[in-house]
Amino acid sequence: MNTWKIWYVDGSTFTNDDGTPNDAPKHGVEVIAEKRDGRTILWVYGEVYCWIDNGWCCAPTRNRHWPDDAPTLYGKQTDDASFVRMKTEAMEWLHRA
C-alpha cells in the first residue's frame, strides 16, 4: 500500500487519509514523505511535484513527459529552521511502523 504525507511552508500537512493527490493544496509544498512498495522516499527541494504511476516524483520544472492530467503540486522554500523541522518530522513519519 502506498501512503504519503505532504508538509507545507505554512506548517499544514495533507496525507492520503485526507484525500487523493488531486485534493491536495497545490502550492507551498516543502517536503513529501512516501512509503511505496516497501521503500521509504523523501522528496525535497522540488519546484514541481507530480503524481505519476501511483507515486510522487519531483523535478526543478514540469517534465514534458508527465501526463497533462497528472496531479501537480508546486514547491516553495522556507527558512532553514522550518525546513529542518519539517524534514525531521517527515523522517520520523517514514520510520514509524
PyMOL commands that set and color helices and strands:
alter all, ss='L'
color gray80, all
select helices_A, chain A and resi 21-23+80-94
alter helices_A, ss='H'
color red, helices_A
select strands_A, chain A and resi 3-8+13-15+27-36+39-44+48-52+55-59+72-75
alter strands_A, ss='S'
color yellow, strands_A
deselect
rebuild
show_as cartoon
